[in-house]
Amino acid sequence: MTRPHFIYNTIRYLIDAPVLIGAFFLTRAIFPKLNEGATPNQTLLYIGSAILAWYISAQFSKIYQDLRSNRFSEEIIQILLTLFLFTFVHTSFLFYIRGSVNFSTYFLAAFLSVSFVLILSFKYILRKLLHRVFYKGELLEKIILVGSTPAARDFYYTINNHKYYGYKCIGFLDDEIKELNGCRYLGPINLLPEILENEEVDEIIIALPNTYQQEIRKCIDAGDYVGKRVRMIPDLSLYTSSNIQVNNIGLLPVINLRSLPQDRWSNKAIKRVFDVVFSTMFFVLIGWWFMPIVALLIKLTSKGPVFFKQERWGLNNKRIICYKFRTMYVDSPEQDKDGNFLQASKNDARITPIGKYLRALNIDELPQFWNVLIGDMSVVGPRPHVTPLNLSSIESVNQYMLRHLVKPGITGWAQVNGSRGETSAPGAMQRRVNYDLYYIHQWTFLLDCQIILQTIINLIKGDDNAY
């Protein structure tokens, strides 16, 4: 880690203490009657126990790990997890010192709420300040990329198009290929020791095939010799259909190919209960009054039914009827002149005036909460595709059918990562499937919560691919 990043992470770690102190006094200012009679010593003891409880909780939630490559929605989930642990640790401390403090339970509840808002706000501000610095070209960690595999190309594309990751690739090494998405070619792999002596490098990223064992060993030794951090992008293409977990047995790394998380009955039960509760809450709190308004607007602006029913593929390739609000004119063509399925595109003439806004805000998807209730879909999962699109993608997209190993969802990992809308561009469908497979293999309940949160954030920010 570079010195500037060390300073940034130190500030990020230490700032939570004054934020908690500020949260305490802000809570006391907002709710003065909740802590009447508290002495200065009691106040000091309460604040001290809160700070200690927070940092203990943070060690378990790992909130201070490097999160610059993660979305803010992931950090929000970690903050919530930390706050959950903090509540238990802090209340435990208060129980043991209950004879020395005079603060009510209501004050604790208010303090927790204010702390969450302040910590969330300061984390967001720090993140945005760091992004601004990155976009100015400062504090970027300089890396060398060894290899030109597809994974190396994806890695370079990612860090080059998303500056907020904080990396700058100064060039790549390869024995055969001399072109990599415009990245500077530095020469063959054996020049790495010489380049490390002459270039300012913070990290080495090795992206070589597994068969290059000797070259990989030499690269690691070259990095160790000059004290540079070395990381690898493993060539695991043979195992992309499995859930991969790397463990150590002694000093030997072992790759475990496990069953999918959602194959376990306990995880299935958790996900199903969440789906039923979430969709029921939607209908009780929002759907009963909002959906009739949308239906009326559709009726007033175009002829035809309010709802649009379409066959799609669900779990284990089972055909399901997917419900949506109608956003296109009745009898709009579904195929082009060559007989290919006609996907919705930007400025599509088939979309009604009100349909444009319904699609942009994802309101047209709301009837699918009924699909969730009856068990055809889940709140989170790979988006279901229409039958013609499935049939055309089976042969052209690698491991396409594996996305049907779980229930489809109203929103998904691909959608919150920008892979939504039209898939006619080369590689667009493969990119979406890759995101879907990642979700299937790495599913956790917290990941579902993160995706829902990121979906809400994207709705507020707007999405250029929503049309």
Backbone torsions as a table, in degrees:
resi	resn	phi	psi	omega
1	MET	NA	133.1	179.6
2	THR	-70.4	161.1	-179.2
3	ARG	-60.7	-44.4	177.7
4	PRO	-58.5	-39.4	179.1
5	HIS	-69.8	-33.0	176.8
6	PHE	-64.3	-41.7	178.5
7	ILE	-64.3	-43.2	-179.8
8	TYR	-61.3	-46.3	-178.8
9	ASN	-67.0	-33.1	176.8
10	THR	-65.3	-43.8	177.2
11	ILE	-62.7	-43.0	-179.6
12	ARG	-61.2	-32.8	179.9
13	TYR	-78.3	-46.0	-173.0
14	LEU	-78.5	-24.2	-173.4
15	ILE	-67.2	-20.9	-177.8
16	ASP	-66.0	-28.6	179.3
17	ALA	-64.6	-53.8	176.7
18	PRO	-64.1	-28.6	177.0
19	VAL	-65.4	-41.8	177.4
20	LEU	-65.5	-37.4	177.0
21	ILE	-64.5	-43.7	177.6
22	GLY	-62.7	-38.1	179.1
23	ALA	-63.9	-38.0	179.6
24	PHE	-62.8	-51.4	-176.8
25	PHE	-70.5	-30.9	175.8
26	LEU	-67.5	-40.4	176.7
27	THR	-62.3	-42.0	-179.4
28	ARG	-67.2	-32.2	178.8
29	ALA	-72.7	-37.1	-178.3
30	ILE	-76.0	-38.5	-177.8
31	PHE	-122.7	71.6	-174.6
32	PRO	-64.9	-26.7	-176.4
33	LYS	-78.4	-12.0	-176.2
34	LEU	-80.2	-13.9	-179.9
35	ASN	-137.3	37.5	178.1
36	GLU	-64.2	137.1	176.7
37	GLY	89.9	1.1	179.6
38	ALA	-73.6	130.0	179.9
39	THR	-84.3	163.5	176.8
40	PRO	-56.9	-38.7	179.5
41	ASN	-65.9	-39.6	177.5
42	GLN	-65.0	-40.4	177.8
43	THR	-61.9	-45.1	179.9
44	LEU	-63.1	-41.5	179.8
45	LEU	-66.1	-40.0	179.9
46	TYR	-65.1	-46.6	-179.6
47	ILE	-65.1	-42.4	-179.8
48	GLY	-61.5	-43.1	179.1
49	SER	-66.9	-34.1	179.1
50	ALA	-66.9	-44.7	-180.0
51	ILE	-64.1	-44.8	178.6
52	LEU	-61.5	-43.8	180.0
53	ALA	-63.1	-38.0	-179.0
54	TRP	-64.4	-47.9	-177.0
55	TYR	-70.5	-30.0	173.4
56	ILE	-65.9	-45.5	179.5
57	SER	-63.3	-37.8	-178.1
58	ALA	-64.6	-29.5	178.6
59	GLN	-66.4	-32.6	179.6
60	PHE	-81.8	-36.5	-178.7
61	SER	-83.0	-13.2	179.3
62	LYS	58.2	40.5	-177.8
63	ILE	-71.9	-17.7	-177.2
64	TYR	-97.3	8.3	174.0
65	GLN	-70.2	165.8	-177.2
66	ASP	-67.6	110.5	-175.5
67	LEU	-111.5	13.4	-174.8
68	ARG	-69.0	-21.9	177.1
69	SER	-90.4	1.6	179.0
70	ASN	-102.0	153.2	175.3
71	ARG	-70.6	157.6	-179.5
72	PHE	-65.8	-28.1	177.4
73	SER	-61.4	-34.2	176.2
74	GLU	-66.8	-39.3	178.9
75	GLU	-67.4	-35.1	177.1
76	ILE	-61.9	-43.6	178.4
77	ILE	-61.0	-40.1	179.6
78	GLN	-69.0	-35.4	176.2
79	ILE	-64.1	-43.1	178.1
80	LEU	-62.6	-41.2	177.9
81	LEU	-63.9	-42.3	177.9
82	THR	-62.9	-42.0	179.5
83	LEU	-65.0	-36.0	177.5
84	PHE	-63.1	-47.1	178.1
85	LEU	-66.8	-38.8	179.9
86	PHE	-59.9	-38.8	179.9
87	THR	-59.4	-44.5	-179.1
88	PHE	-69.6	-44.4	-177.7
89	VAL	-67.3	-44.1	-177.5
90	HIS	-65.8	-43.3	178.7
91	THR	-66.0	-31.4	176.2
92	SER	-65.4	-43.3	177.0
93	PHE	-61.4	-43.5	-178.4
94	LEU	-64.3	-32.0	178.8
95	PHE	-65.2	-41.2	-177.6
96	TYR	-74.6	-24.3	-179.8
97	ILE	-110.5	23.5	-174.0
98	ARG	-60.3	-23.6	178.7
99	GLY	-80.4	-10.7	-175.5
100	SER	-109.6	-8.3	-179.8
101	VAL	-123.5	156.4	-176.6
102	ASN	-134.9	64.6	-179.9
103	PHE	-124.5	136.2	-175.9
104	SER	-80.2	166.6	176.0
105	THR	-63.8	-34.2	178.8
106	TYR	-65.1	-36.9	177.5
107	PHE	-64.2	-41.0	178.9
108	LEU	-60.5	-44.2	179.7
109	ALA	-62.6	-42.2	178.4
110	ALA	-66.7	-41.0	179.4
111	PHE	-61.5	-42.7	179.0
112	LEU	-63.0	-42.0	-179.6
113	SER	-64.5	-46.8	179.9
114	VAL	-65.6	-39.4	178.5
115	SER	-60.8	-43.9	-180.0
116	PHE	-60.2	-46.7	-178.3
117	VAL	-63.0	-45.4	-178.0
118	LEU	-68.0	-44.9	-179.7
119	ILE	-63.9	-43.1	178.1
120	LEU	-60.1	-43.9	-178.5
121	SER	-64.4	-45.2	-178.3
122	PHE	-69.0	-36.6	176.4
123	LYS	-63.3	-39.9	179.5
124	TYR	-66.7	-43.1	179.6
125	ILE	-62.8	-44.5	178.4
126	LEU	-61.4	-41.5	179.5
127	ARG	-62.7	-45.1	-178.9
128	LYS	-67.3	-36.1	176.2
129	LEU	-63.9	-41.0	178.2
130	LEU	-65.0	-42.5	178.1
131	HIS	-60.7	-40.5	179.7
132	ARG	-62.4	-39.6	178.1
133	VAL	-65.6	-42.2	179.1
134	PHE	-61.1	-44.8	-178.2
135	TYR	-66.7	-20.0	174.2
136	LYS	-82.7	-4.2	-179.9
137	GLY	86.0	14.5	-179.1
138	GLU	-105.0	155.6	177.9
139	LEU	63.9	8.5	179.9
140	LEU	-71.0	134.8	175.2
141	GLU	-82.1	125.8	-176.9
142	LYS	-87.0	128.2	-177.0
143	ILE	-125.9	156.2	171.0
144	ILE	-114.0	134.2	179.7
145	LEU	-103.0	124.0	-179.9
146	VAL	-107.3	111.9	-178.8
147	GLY	112.8	159.8	-179.5
148	SER	-135.7	37.6	177.2
149	THR	-69.7	167.2	175.3
150	PRO	-53.9	-36.4	177.8
151	ALA	-64.1	-37.8	177.7
152	ALA	-64.7	-40.5	179.0
153	ARG	-64.4	-43.2	178.6
154	ASP	-64.0	-39.4	179.9
155	PHE	-64.2	-46.3	-179.7
156	TYR	-64.0	-41.2	178.8
157	TYR	-60.6	-41.9	-176.9
158	THR	-65.2	-51.0	-176.7
159	ILE	-72.7	-25.1	-179.4
160	ASN	-78.3	-29.1	-177.8
161	ASN	-101.0	-6.2	178.0
162	HIS	-130.9	83.6	-174.6
163	LYS	-61.2	-23.1	-175.8
164	TYR	-68.3	-8.2	173.2
165	TYR	-70.6	-23.2	174.7
166	GLY	83.8	27.5	-179.9
167	TYR	-121.6	147.9	173.1
168	LYS	-132.7	118.5	-179.7
169	CYS	-87.2	117.4	-178.0
170	ILE	-84.3	-9.5	177.6
171	GLY	158.8	175.9	179.9
172	PHE	-134.3	158.1	179.0
173	LEU	-118.3	138.8	175.5
174	ASP	-163.4	146.0	-177.8
175	ASP	-79.5	-21.8	-174.2
176	GLU	-120.7	-54.3	-175.7
177	ILE	-85.9	134.7	-176.8
178	LYS	-118.0	15.1	179.6
179	GLU	-137.0	131.8	-178.0
180	LEU	-149.0	84.8	175.9
181	ASN	52.6	31.2	179.9
182	GLY	87.4	2.0	178.7
183	CYS	-71.9	145.0	-178.1
184	ARG	-66.7	129.2	178.8
185	TYR	-87.6	125.9	-175.6
186	LEU	-103.3	-11.7	179.0
187	GLY	125.7	-172.0	179.1
188	PRO	-70.0	167.2	-173.3
189	ILE	-63.7	-32.7	-176.2
190	ASN	-70.1	-6.0	177.6
191	LEU	-86.2	-0.6	-175.7
192	LEU	-56.9	-47.1	179.5
193	PRO	-58.3	-41.4	180.0
194	GLU	-65.3	-41.5	-179.3
195	ILE	-66.5	-38.6	179.7
196	LEU	-64.1	-27.8	178.1
197	GLU	-77.5	-31.1	-173.1
198	ASN	-101.3	-19.9	-177.2
199	GLU	-110.6	151.0	175.2
200	GLU	-84.4	107.6	-174.4
201	VAL	-127.6	135.1	177.2
202	ASP	-99.0	-27.9	-172.7
203	GLU	-155.8	149.1	176.9
204	ILE	-114.4	127.2	177.3
205	ILE	-110.0	116.7	-179.1
206	ILE	-98.6	121.9	179.3
207	ALA	-130.1	61.9	-178.9
208	LEU	-106.8	153.2	175.9
209	PRO	-60.5	157.5	-178.6
210	ASN	-61.5	-23.9	-177.7
211	THR	-73.0	-14.9	-178.5
212	TYR	-88.0	52.4	-174.9
213	GLN	-62.9	-42.6	-177.8
214	GLN	-66.4	-43.3	179.7
215	GLU	-65.1	-39.8	179.0
216	ILE	-62.6	-42.8	179.3
217	ARG	-62.1	-41.9	179.7
218	LYS	-65.7	-37.6	178.6
219	CYS	-65.8	-41.6	178.2
220	ILE	-63.7	-43.0	179.1
221	ASP	-64.0	-39.3	179.5
222	ALA	-64.1	-40.4	177.7
223	GLY	-67.7	-41.5	179.4
224	ASP	-63.5	-35.2	-175.8
225	TYR	-64.5	-35.9	-179.3
226	VAL	-103.2	6.9	175.4
227	GLY	72.2	33.8	178.7
228	LYS	-101.8	143.4	178.7
229	ARG	-70.2	136.4	-179.9
230	VAL	-120.2	130.2	174.8
231	ARG	-129.0	155.0	-176.5
232	MET	-122.2	142.5	167.9
233	ILE	-103.1	99.8	-172.6
234	PRO	-68.0	148.3	177.0
235	ASP	-87.4	87.5	-175.4
236	LEU	-111.8	29.0	-175.7
237	SER	-61.8	-25.6	-179.7
238	LEU	-72.1	-16.9	-172.1
239	TYR	-117.1	19.8	-174.9
240	THR	-68.0	-17.6	179.2
241	SER	-89.7	5.2	-178.5
242	SER	-119.6	159.5	175.6
243	ASN	-87.6	111.1	-170.7
244	ILE	-95.0	134.4	174.7
245	GLN	-137.6	128.6	-178.8
246	VAL	-103.0	120.7	176.4
247	ASN	-121.2	168.9	175.9
248	ASN	-113.6	136.0	168.5
249	ILE	-115.7	104.0	-168.7
250	GLY	67.5	-122.8	177.3
251	LEU	-102.9	7.3	-175.0
252	LEU	-100.6	119.7	175.8
253	PRO	-72.9	135.7	-178.4
254	VAL	-127.0	131.3	178.6
255	ILE	-92.8	120.8	177.1
256	ASN	-98.0	130.1	175.3
257	LEU	-104.2	99.6	-172.2
258	ARG	-98.5	166.9	172.3
259	SER	-69.7	162.4	-177.9
260	LEU	-67.9	144.1	-179.2
261	PRO	-55.5	-38.5	-176.7
262	GLN	-80.0	3.4	173.0
263	ASP	-79.3	-19.4	-178.2
264	ARG	-79.8	136.3	-175.1
265	TRP	-62.6	-33.8	-179.7
266	SER	-64.9	-42.3	178.4
267	ASN	-68.7	-37.1	176.1
268	LYS	-61.1	-41.9	-179.2
269	ALA	-65.2	-43.7	179.0
270	ILE	-60.2	-45.6	-177.2
271	LYS	-67.9	-39.6	-179.2
272	ARG	-68.4	-43.1	178.1
273	VAL	-60.8	-44.1	178.7
274	PHE	-61.4	-43.2	179.7
275	ASP	-59.3	-46.5	-178.2
276	VAL	-65.5	-45.7	-179.2
277	VAL	-64.2	-45.4	-176.4
278	PHE	-65.4	-47.1	-178.6
279	SER	-68.2	-35.9	176.6
280	THR	-64.2	-43.7	177.7
281	MET	-61.6	-37.1	178.7
282	PHE	-61.2	-48.4	-178.1
283	PHE	-66.4	-37.3	-177.8
284	VAL	-72.1	-39.4	-174.3
285	LEU	-93.1	-34.3	-172.4
286	ILE	-124.2	-49.3	-169.8
287	GLY	-58.4	-38.6	-172.0
288	TRP	-64.9	-28.2	-179.9
289	TRP	-109.0	-30.9	-175.3
290	PHE	-79.5	-41.4	-177.3
291	MET	-63.8	-38.6	174.6
292	PRO	-61.1	-34.6	177.4
293	ILE	-64.6	-44.0	178.3
294	VAL	-62.9	-42.7	179.8
295	ALA	-60.4	-41.2	179.6
296	LEU	-64.5	-42.0	179.3
297	LEU	-63.3	-39.0	178.7
298	ILE	-65.2	-43.2	-179.4
299	LYS	-64.0	-38.4	-176.0
300	LEU	-76.5	-21.2	-173.2
301	THR	-105.5	-12.7	178.6
302	SER	-161.3	153.8	179.4
303	LYS	-80.1	148.7	176.3
304	GLY	122.7	179.4	-178.1
305	PRO	-71.3	158.9	178.6
306	VAL	-74.7	-42.8	-175.8
307	PHE	-99.1	151.0	178.1
308	PHE	-119.8	123.4	-179.0
309	LYS	-109.3	135.7	-175.0
310	GLN	-145.3	138.0	177.8
311	GLU	-75.1	129.8	176.2
312	ARG	-136.1	173.8	-177.9
313	TRP	-104.6	130.7	-179.3
314	GLY	-111.1	-146.5	-178.2
315	LEU	-59.7	132.1	179.7
316	ASN	55.9	36.0	176.9
317	ASN	65.9	15.1	178.7
318	LYS	-69.4	135.4	178.8
319	ARG	-75.9	131.5	177.4
320	ILE	-127.9	158.5	174.2
321	ILE	-98.7	115.6	-177.1
322	CYS	-96.8	130.7	-177.6
323	TYR	-100.9	137.1	176.6
324	LYS	-144.6	160.1	167.4
325	PHE	-72.8	137.4	-179.6
326	ARG	-68.8	127.8	-179.6
327	THR	-120.5	-1.5	180.0
328	MET	-119.5	160.5	176.5
329	TYR	-66.1	147.4	178.4
330	VAL	-60.9	143.1	178.8
331	ASP	66.3	23.0	173.8
332	SER	-67.5	140.1	-178.0
333	PRO	-64.8	141.6	178.4
334	GLU	-104.8	-6.0	179.0
335	GLN	-130.7	150.8	175.4
336	ASP	-84.1	-175.4	-176.2
337	LYS	-66.3	-19.1	178.6
338	ASP	-93.6	2.8	178.7
339	GLY	86.0	8.1	178.9
340	ASN	-85.8	149.3	179.7
341	PHE	-61.4	133.9	-175.2
342	LEU	-97.8	101.6	179.4
343	GLN	-75.7	154.3	175.5
344	ALA	-66.3	135.5	-178.6
345	SER	-127.3	171.1	-179.9
346	LYS	-64.2	136.0	-178.3
347	ASN	59.5	33.6	179.5
348	ASP	-65.5	125.7	-177.0
349	ALA	-68.9	-15.4	-179.3
350	ARG	-77.0	-18.3	-174.7
351	ILE	-82.6	132.9	179.9
352	THR	-72.8	162.2	179.1
353	PRO	-57.7	-44.7	178.5
354	ILE	-73.6	-29.4	179.2
355	GLY	-63.0	-31.3	178.5
356	LYS	-59.7	-42.3	-179.0
357	TYR	-76.8	-35.9	178.0
358	LEU	-61.8	-40.1	-179.6
359	ARG	-72.9	-39.6	-178.8
360	ALA	-63.2	-34.1	-178.4
361	LEU	-99.5	6.3	179.9
362	ASN	63.8	17.0	-179.9
363	ILE	-68.7	-28.0	-179.5
364	ASP	-64.2	-18.0	-178.5
365	GLU	-86.3	-9.5	-172.5
366	LEU	-58.4	-37.0	178.1
367	PRO	-60.4	-15.1	-179.9
368	GLN	-71.4	-10.2	171.9
369	PHE	-63.5	-24.2	172.8
370	TRP	-68.4	-40.1	174.8
371	ASN	-59.3	-36.0	178.9
372	VAL	-67.8	-44.7	-178.6
373	LEU	-61.1	-39.9	-177.5
374	ILE	-84.0	-3.4	172.8
375	GLY	94.2	5.2	178.4
376	ASP	-77.7	-29.4	-175.7
377	MET	-134.4	173.5	175.1
378	SER	-122.9	163.1	176.8
379	VAL	-63.6	-40.7	179.9
380	VAL	-122.4	134.5	179.4
381	GLY	168.0	177.3	176.0
382	PRO	-61.5	136.8	179.8
383	ARG	-65.1	134.9	178.4
384	PRO	-73.7	138.1	179.3
385	HIS	-105.0	154.6	178.2
386	VAL	-69.3	157.6	-175.5
387	THR	-55.9	-47.4	179.6
388	PRO	-59.4	-37.0	180.0
389	LEU	-70.2	-36.9	175.5
390	ASN	-61.8	-47.8	-176.6
391	LEU	-63.1	-37.3	-179.3
392	SER	-76.8	-17.5	-176.4
393	SER	-97.8	-16.4	-175.1
394	ILE	-57.1	-45.1	-176.6
395	GLU	-87.1	-27.4	-172.8
396	SER	-93.2	-18.0	-176.4
397	VAL	-114.7	125.4	-176.8
398	ASN	-64.9	128.5	176.1
399	GLN	59.1	32.8	-176.3
400	TYR	-61.1	-42.3	-173.0
401	MET	-70.3	-15.4	-179.9
402	LEU	-68.5	-17.2	179.4
403	ARG	-69.7	-12.0	179.5
404	HIS	-94.4	14.0	177.4
405	LEU	-75.6	-13.9	177.3
406	VAL	-130.9	168.6	178.2
407	LYS	-66.3	143.1	174.4
408	PRO	-69.3	162.9	-175.7
409	GLY	-129.4	165.5	175.3
410	ILE	-71.6	-38.0	173.4
411	THR	-132.7	165.3	-176.0
412	GLY	-157.4	175.3	-179.2
413	TRP	-62.2	-38.1	178.8
414	ALA	-64.2	-42.1	-176.1
415	GLN	-65.6	-42.1	-178.1
416	VAL	-75.6	-12.2	175.7
417	ASN	-99.4	16.3	173.7
418	GLY	88.2	0.4	-179.2
419	SER	-97.6	78.6	-180.0
420	ARG	-142.7	171.9	179.6
421	GLY	80.8	-147.4	-174.3
422	GLU	-66.6	142.7	-179.9
423	THR	-122.0	27.6	-178.5
424	SER	-77.4	-21.7	179.5
425	ALA	-67.0	145.5	-179.7
426	PRO	-57.5	129.8	177.4
427	GLY	82.7	-6.4	-176.2
428	ALA	-65.8	-44.3	-179.9
429	MET	-68.7	-38.7	178.4
430	GLN	-62.7	-39.3	178.3
431	ARG	-63.1	-41.6	179.5
432	ARG	-64.3	-43.3	-179.9
433	VAL	-64.0	-39.0	178.2
434	ASN	-60.2	-41.8	176.3
435	TYR	-64.0	-42.3	179.5
436	ASP	-61.2	-42.6	-179.5
437	LEU	-66.9	-37.0	175.9
438	TYR	-60.1	-45.2	179.9
439	TYR	-61.4	-45.2	-178.3
440	ILE	-61.1	-41.2	-175.8
441	HIS	-79.4	-28.6	-173.4
442	GLN	-110.2	17.5	-173.0
443	TRP	-58.0	135.6	166.4
444	THR	-143.0	162.7	177.3
445	PHE	-63.4	-37.2	178.2
446	LEU	-64.8	-34.2	177.4
447	LEU	-64.7	-39.8	175.8
448	ASP	-60.6	-44.0	178.9
449	CYS	-61.9	-40.8	179.3
450	GLN	-63.3	-42.3	-178.8
451	ILE	-65.2	-41.2	177.7
452	ILE	-63.0	-43.4	178.9
453	LEU	-63.4	-43.5	179.8
454	GLN	-66.8	-32.7	176.3
455	THR	-62.4	-43.4	178.4
456	ILE	-64.0	-42.0	178.3
457	ILE	-62.4	-42.4	179.6
458	ASN	-64.6	-35.6	177.1
459	LEU	-62.9	-39.2	179.9
460	ILE	-71.3	-42.6	-178.2
461	LYS	-74.7	-31.8	-174.4
462	GLY	95.8	150.0	-177.6
463	ASP	-132.7	121.3	-178.1
464	ASP	-64.9	-22.3	-179.4
465	ASN	-91.4	5.1	179.2
466	ALA	-89.2	97.1	177.5
467	TYR	-155.2	NA	NA
